Amino acid sequence: MARTVNVEVHKVRRDAFLDVAQNLIQTKGYEQMSIQDVLDKLEASKGAFYHYFDSKQVLLDAVGERFADNAMAAVAPILADPSLPALKKLERVVGGIAQFKAEQKELVLAIMEVWNSEGNALVREKVRRMTASRLGPILSMVIQQGVNEGTIVISSSPDETARVLLYLVQGYQEFAGELFLARQAGTTSFDDVLRAFGALHEAFERILGIPEGSATLTDESTLRFWFG
């Protein structure tokens, strides 16, 4: 007889591993954390760990995926609101994701540390793919709504335009990481940060064919929170 799995119990147990791993990643650092650290915190066996995760790397991937899924869940009501015009929806989605990241700052910084470590090209690629799979459809949907409203003017399809914006965002994520490290080291100014993000806004406006200043993707207070 095939073994049946209680889906809810499975999720609760798996989440317990993720909770402990996330805490250790934030407090100890991913590179310093071991599988045994996770087992000791949970008083669990290696067999229990490998029932849910094939490796420490897979555990990190799962922590990142849960973070991304929770961020998308936080902005889902905004996307589903039929009363919001496209540009306002875009602003609030970006703002909602930024707020979620701010509330999870310790985890974001810990993952950024892994991202910037030498030899972690695979981690960076997985984060790019994870971003694409979740943000791409959102951008495409909002762009289509804006086209229907007449507020977004593009020559390509919404999907193609969303892909271009996605590449821009992904590249800027890496640049933002470099800016953050430079600010930590005192080798760049906050004015440099403002100019950099101003360029991002300008690129978004031109790609979407919207008037200058018609959408605010990042305000100064958010930038000061991370780069001030």
C-alpha positions in Angstrom: 0.0 0.0 0.0 1.3 3.4 -1.0 2.3 5.7 1.9 0.0 8.6 2.3 1.3 12.1 3.3 -0.6 14.5 5.4 0.1 17.7 3.4 -0.6 20.1 6.2 1.7 18.2 8.7 4.4 18.0 6.0 4.2 21.8 5.5 4.3 22.6 9.2 7.4 20.4 9.7 9.1 21.7 6.6 8.4 25.3 7.7 9.9 24.5 11.1 13.2 23.7 9.3 12.9 26.9 7.3 12.2 29.0 10.4 15.3 27.7 12.2 17.5 28.0 9.0 16.3 31.6 8.4 17.1 32.6 12.0 20.6 31.0 11.7 21.3 32.6 8.4 20.4 36.0 9.9 22.4 35.6 13.1 25.2 33.3 12.2 25.5 33.7 8.4 24.8 31.1 5.8 28.5 30.1 5.2 29.0 29.6 9.0 25.8 27.7 9.5 25.8 23.9 9.3 23.1 21.3 8.9 24.0 20.1 12.3 23.2 23.6 13.7 19.7 23.3 12.3 19.3 19.8 13.7 20.5 20.8 17.1 18.0 23.7 17.2 15.1 21.4 16.3 16.4 18.3 18.1 15.8 16.5 14.8 17.6 13.7 13.0 19.6 13.9 9.7 17.0 11.6 8.3 14.3 14.1 9.0 16.3 16.9 7.4 17.0 14.9 4.2 13.3 14.0 4.0 12.6 17.6 3.1 15.9 18.9 1.7 18.7 17.3 -0.3 21.4 19.7 0.9 22.2 22.9 2.7 22.1 24.7 -0.7 18.5 23.4 -1.2 17.6 24.6 2.2 18.9 28.1 1.4 16.9 28.0 -1.9 13.7 27.1 0.0 14.2 30.0 2.5 14.6 32.4 -0.5 11.6 30.9 -2.3 9.4 31.3 0.8 10.5 34.9 1.2 9.6 35.6 -2.4 6.3 33.8 -2.1 5.4 35.8 1.0 6.4 39.1 -0.7 4.1 38.2 -3.6 1.3 37.3 -1.2 1.7 40.7 0.5 1.0 42.6 -2.7 -1.6 40.2 -4.1 -4.5 42.4 -2.8 -3.1 45.4 -4.7 -2.9 43.5 -7.9 -6.5 42.2 -7.5 -7.9 45.7 -6.8 -10.0 46.6 -9.9 -10.3 50.2 -8.8 -6.6 50.9 -9.0 -5.3 52.3 -12.3 -2.2 50.6 -13.7 0.4 53.2 -12.8 -0.9 53.5 -9.2 -0.9 49.7 -9.0 2.7 49.6 -10.2 3.7 52.2 -7.5 1.9 50.3 -4.8 3.3 46.9 -5.8 6.8 48.2 -5.9 6.2 50.0 -2.6 4.7 46.9 -1.0 7.6 44.7 -2.0 10.0 47.4 -0.6 8.1 47.5 2.7 8.2 43.7 2.9 11.9 43.7 2.3 12.4 46.4 5.0 10.5 44.3 7.5 12.8 41.4 6.6 16.0 43.5 6.5 18.1 41.0 8.4 17.3 38.2 6.0 17.7 40.5 3.0 21.2 41.5 4.2 22.1 37.9 5.0 21.1 36.7 1.5 22.9 39.7 0.0 26.1 38.5 1.8 25.7 35.1 0.1 25.0 36.7 -3.2 28.2 38.8 -3.1 30.4 35.9 -1.9 32.9 34.5 -4.4 32.0 31.2 -6.0 28.2 31.8 -5.6 27.3 32.3 -9.2 24.7 29.5 -8.9 23.0 31.4 -6.1 22.9 34.5 -8.1 21.4 32.7 -11.1 18.7 31.1 -9.0 17.7 34.4 -7.5 17.5 35.9 -11.0 15.2 33.0 -12.2 13.1 33.3 -9.0 12.7 37.0 -9.6 11.7 36.4 -13.2 9.2 33.8 -12.4 7.3 35.9 -9.9 7.8 39.5 -11.1 7.6 38.9 -14.8 3.9 38.0 -14.9 3.1 40.9 -12.6 4.8 43.4 -14.8 3.1 42.0 -17.9 -0.3 42.2 -16.3 0.1 45.8 -15.1 1.5 46.8 -18.5 -1.5 45.3 -20.3 -3.9 47.1 -18.0 -2.0 50.4 -18.7 -2.2 49.8 -22.4 -6.0 49.2 -22.1 -6.3 52.4 -20.1 -4.2 54.4 -22.6 -1.7 55.4 -19.9 1.1 53.2 -21.1 2.3 53.5 -24.6 4.5 50.8 -26.0 5.4 49.5 -29.5 6.1 45.9 -28.3 3.7 43.5 -26.6 3.2 43.7 -22.8 5.1 40.4 -22.4 8.1 41.6 -24.4 8.1 45.0 -22.6 7.8 43.2 -19.2 10.8 41.1 -20.1 12.9 44.2 -20.9 11.8 45.8 -17.6 12.7 42.6 -15.8 16.2 42.6 -17.2 16.5 46.2 -16.1 15.3 45.3 -12.6 17.7 42.3 -12.3 20.6 44.4 -13.4 19.7 47.1 -11.0 19.5 44.6 -8.2 23.1 43.8 -8.7 24.0 47.5 -9.0 22.1 48.3 -5.8 24.1 45.6 -4.0 27.3 47.3 -5.2 26.0 50.7 -4.0 25.1 49.3 -0.6 28.6 47.9 -0.1 30.1 51.1 -1.3 28.0 53.1 1.1 29.1 50.7 3.9 32.7 51.3 3.0 32.2 55.1 2.7 33.3 55.1 -1.0 30.2 56.6 -2.5 27.7 59.3 -1.4 24.0 59.3 -0.9 23.7 61.7 -3.8 25.3 59.1 -6.0 22.6 56.7 -4.8 19.9 59.2 -5.6 21.3 59.8 -9.1 21.5 56.0 -9.7 17.9 55.4 -8.8 16.8 58.5 -10.7 18.3 56.9 -13.8 16.2 53.7 -13.1 13.0 55.8 -12.9 13.9 57.6 -16.1 14.5 54.2 -17.9 11.1 52.9 -16.6 9.3 56.0 -17.8 10.8 55.8 -21.3 10.2 52.1 -21.7 6.6 52.5 -20.7 6.0 55.7 -22.6 4.7 57.5 -19.6 5.2 61.2 -18.6 8.1 62.1 -16.4 7.1 61.9 -12.7 3.9 60.0 -13.4 5.0 57.0 -11.3 7.2 56.9 -8.3 9.0 53.6 -7.9 11.2 54.4 -4.9 11.0 57.4 -2.6 13.9 59.0 -0.7 12.9 57.7 2.7 13.1 54.1 1.4 16.6 54.8 -0.1 17.7 56.4 3.2 16.5 53.3 5.0 18.9 51.2 3.0 21.6 53.6 1.9 21.5 56.5 4.4 
